[in-house]
Amino acid sequence: MHDFIHLPYIDPVAFSLGPLSLHWYGVMYLLGFGFAYWLGMRRVKHSPDEWNMDQFDQLLYSCFAGVILGGRIGDVFFYSFDKFLQDPLYLFRIWEGGMSFHGGLIGVILAMILTSVRQKRSFWQTADLIAPLVPFGLGLGRLGNFINNELWGRPVENLDAVPWAMYPYGYQGNIPLHPSQLYEAILEGVVLFVMLNLFIRKPRPMGSVSGLFLIGYGCFRFLVEYVREIDHHVNTAQDLITRGQLLCLPMILGGVIIMWWAYRKSAVKK
């Protein structure tokens, strides 16, 4: 008989200052942004012929805005469009909804395109700088979901195979759940970060780093969706594929095409 973990209540508010409150989810975003800035700054200093700090600052702040705006808009349009049609102001009530990774990705891509045009550089040069900085923040974001007691996985079917299953705070079911947020934190955060940052230790064809990011994230998220709780307003338990998996398929396919193109172009130049 397993003694599964019963999680206590964790206040989603990290601290308050008067009427202002900072939630743990917001803290994770700030930490992820801070880490990306620190790591990117180190790499820019080692590539003074390609980047300067003003250009990097401009790029990173644009991407941060793209994450916030794209993430919120994506969550509403991908997962809660019916609520938006009933009440368009729902788009601005962030505290009532969430953030979509795929929407945030679109926002970042648009930010990188605009910044690349402004700085008169290749989009792929910009994307290859940003891609290895992202996974750490993704992992922290999933920890924020865990602290917020949200986005839990499905009930565990084989309890002997998953001794780390958990009972979330306030959960009324008899079967413990997969901590799918932690699965994503490990795969999308730690594993993907290591993959990308080992990959860039050697010179790589332009675009290949971005392609690997899309493949890695898409595959990891696709797999975790099998144990992540179903978004019942867009999927049913009988569906063969979830909305999240559908959104990952273009990422995986696009990543494969980008990597093939990058290496083919590099081979032609040689």
N, C-alpha and C positions, 0 to 999 in steps of 0.2 A: 504494500500500500504506500503510495507516494504522499509526501507531505508538501503539497504544492504551495507556492508563495501567495499569500493574501496581502495585497498592497494596501498601505494606509492612505489616508487622504493627504494629498500634497497641494498646498495652496498655489494656484497658478500665478498668483501675483508675487513677484520676487521681492519688491519693496514699494512703498508708497511715500510720496512727498507731497503733503497737502492733498489737493484734489487729483493729483497726477499719480498714476500707478504704472509700473513697468512690469509686464508679465514675463514669465520665464521664456516664453516663445520669442518675445522681442529681444530678450537677453541673448538667446542663441543666435538670432540674426545678427546682432551687433558683434558678437564674438566671431562669427563666421566671416563677417565683413572685415573685422580687424585682422584676423589671421591671413585672409586673402591679400590684404594691403601689405602686411609685413612680408609675406613670402614673395609677392610680386615685386615689391620694392627691392628685395635682395637680388632678384633675377634681372631686373632692369639695370641695376648698378653693374652687373657683369656683362651687360650688352649695351654699352653707351653709344655704339654706332647705330643701333636700331631704335632705341627708345631713350627718352629723357623723362625725368620725373613729372614734369608738367603734362606731358602726353599720357603718362600712365595714370596720373590723378584724374585727368579728364575721362579716360576710358573707364576706370573703375567706378567712379561716381555715376557715370551714365549707366553702367551695367547694374549697379545697385538700384537705381530708379527703375530700370527695366524689370528687375526681379519683383519689386513691390507692385508696380502697376500691372505687369503682365500676369503675375501670380494671382492677383485678386480678380482681374478680368477673366482670366482663364478658368478659375474656379467657378465663377458665376455662369459663364457661357458653356463650359463643358459639363458641369454637374448640377447646376441650379438655374437653368435658363427659364424654367416655368415660374420660379419665384421672381425672377427679373421681369418677366412679362406682366405679372400681377402687380409688381411694385418696383419700378425702375430704381428707386432710391436704395433698394437692397444692395446694389453694387457698391455703395459707399459705406455700408454698415459692416465694416470688417469684423467687428466683434461678434457678429451673428453668423459669420461664415468662416471660410478658411482660405488657403492659398494653394494653387495648383502648380506642381512642378512644371508641367508641360506648358502652361501659360507663362510661367516665369522664364522658361527657356526661350519662348518666342520673343518675350520682351527683351531678353539679353541679346538675342540675335539681331533684333532691330537696333538696339543700342550700339552693338559692335559695327553694324553696317554704317550707321550714321557717323560714328567716330572714325571709322576707316576712311570714309569719303572726306571728312574734314581734315584728317591728318595725311591724306594722299598716300595711303599704304594699302597693301593687299588685305582683304578681309581675312584670309587664312592665316596671315601673320598675326593678326589681332586675336583670332579665335584660338590659335595654338598657345598664345601666352595666357589666355584666360582659363582654358579648359582644366589644366592641372591645379588651379587655385580653387576650383569650385567644390570638389567632393567633401572637403573638411566641413564646409558650411552646411552641406546637405546632411551629413551625419549629425551635426548639432541640431539641425532643424527637426530631425526625427526624435532626438532626445527630448526636444521641446514638446513634441506630440505625446511622448510617453509621460512626461511630467503633467501635461494637461489632461491625462486620462482619456485620450481620444485616438481614433484610427486603430483600434485594437484588431487583432486577427480573429479568425473563426474559431469555434470550439474545436478542441483537439480530438481527433478521431481515435488515435492510438496513444493512450496515456503512457504506456511503457516506453514508447519511442521518444516522447517529449517530456522528460522529467522537469524541465524548466518552465512548463506552462504556468500561467498565473491567473489569479482571480483579481480583476481590477476593483478599485474602490467603488462601492455601490452596485456592483454586478450581482444580479439576482439568480443567475443560472447555476446549474449544478456541475457543469463541465468547465474546467479551466480553459483559458484562451491562449492562442499563439500570441506572443509579444511581437507582432509583426513590425512595430516601429523600431524595435531593437535589431531585428533582422535587417531592416533597411539601413539603419545606422551603421551596422557592421559592413554590409555589402556595398552600399552606395557611398558611405563615408570612408571607412578604413580601407577596404579592399580596393576600391576604385582609385582612391588617392595613391596607394602604393603602386598600383599598376601603371598609372599615368606618370608618376614621378620617377619610376624606374625606367620607363620607356623613353623619357626625354634626356636620360643621361648621355645618350649618344645622339649625334645629329640625325634628324629624321626628315623625310620629305615634307614640304609645307602642306598642311591640311591633314596629315596622318594622325596627329595628336587629337585633333577635333573629332576625326572619324572614330578613333578608339574610344573616346569619351562617350559618343552616341551609342556605340555598340555595347560598351560596358554597362552604362546606366540602363539602357533599354532591356538588356538581357536580365540584369539583376531585378529590376522592377517587375518585369514580366513573370519571373519565377515567384517572387514574393506575393504577387496578386493571387496565387493559388491558395494562400492561407490567410490573406488579408480579408477583413470583413467586407461583404458585398455592399456597394452603394445601391441600396434597394430602390431608390428613386430612378435609377438608370439601368439596373440589372436585376435579374432574378437568380436564384440558386440553380436553375436549369440552364442558364446561358452557358454556352461552351467557352465564351471569351468575355472578359469584363471590359468596361470602358477604359480602364487604365491600361489593359493589355493592348487594346486597339490603338491607343495613342502611342504605345511603345513600338509597335511594328514599323511605322515610318521612320522612327529613330534608328532602329537596327538596320533596316534596309538602306537608309541614307548614309549611315556610318560605313557600311560595307562598300557602298559605291564611292564615297569620298576617299576611303583608304585605297581602293583599287585605282582610282584616278590619280591620287598623289604618288603612288609608287610607279605607276605606268608613266606619268609625266617625268618623274625623276630618272627612270630608266632610259627614256627617249633622249634626255639631255646628255646622258653619259655616252 
